Amino acid sequence: MIRIEEIPVSQIRRPLPRQTNPEKVAMLMESIAQEGLREPIDVLEVDGQYYGFSGCHRYEAHQRLGKETIKCRVRRAPRAVLQKHLA
């Protein structure tokens, strides 16, 4: 079951390093500041912890804007699913 939820940015772990395009982040910052986030980022909830593997530009834009929370599409998963994402 997937739910949409506002989650504190500081609680989302991003275990895989991603390169972001600074221009795309800047455009998203402007859009988010004016209209809010249109498309939630996807996170896995494993044992009460949140892990993000996509939405890196939206996540970084929220960080730079100093936003405390970000709208997430949350999917609860067992540790085995998390391990597959990390492989």
N, C-alpha and C positions, 0 to 999 in steps of 0.2 A: 504494500500500500504506500502510495506517495502522498505527501502532504506539503502544503506551501506554508512556510514559517519564516518570521524574521529572526535571524540568529546573530548574536554578537560576532563581529568580524574577528575579534581576538580569539574566539573559540574554534575557528575553522583551521584545521591543520592542512598544510599544502606540502605533502611529502615529496613530490616530484618537482624539481626545478623547471621553470618555464621561462622562455624568452618572450618578453612582451614588446610590442611595437609602440614606442612613445607617442607617436601621432595618434594611433587608435585610442590609447589610454586618455590622451588629452581631449579627443572628440567625445569619448564616453563621459568624461568628467563634466564637460559642458552640458551634455544631454541629461545626465543624472541630476545635476544641480538644478536644471530647469524643470524637468518632467518626472524625475524619479526613475527608478529602474523598471524598464518594460519587461524584460525577460529574466526570471529568477535563475540563479546559478544552481547547478546540480551538486548535491553533497550526499555522501553516504554517512549514515549514523551507525557506528559500530561500538557496542558496549558504552553508549552514552557519549561517545566522542564523535565529532564531525570532521569528515575528510573531504576536501575538494580536489577534483582532478581536472575540471573544466572551468570555463568562465574566468580565466586568469586576468583578462583585460578588465572585466567588470569588477572583479575582486580588487585589483590594484587601484582602479579609479575610486572605489569606495574608501580604500585606505588613504589615498592622497587627499580626498575630500574631508577626511576626519570623521566619516560616518561611523557610528557605533554599531549599527546592525546592517545586514544585507538580506534581501529577500531570497530564500532558498527553496528549491524543490528537494525535499528530504526523502531519501529512501533508506529504510532500516535494513541492515544486512548483517550476516554473520561474519566473523573474522576471516573465514575462508574466501569470501568475496573480496575483502580488502586485500588479502594476500595476492589475489589474481591481478588486481590493479597495480600492485607494487612490483610484480614480476617483470 
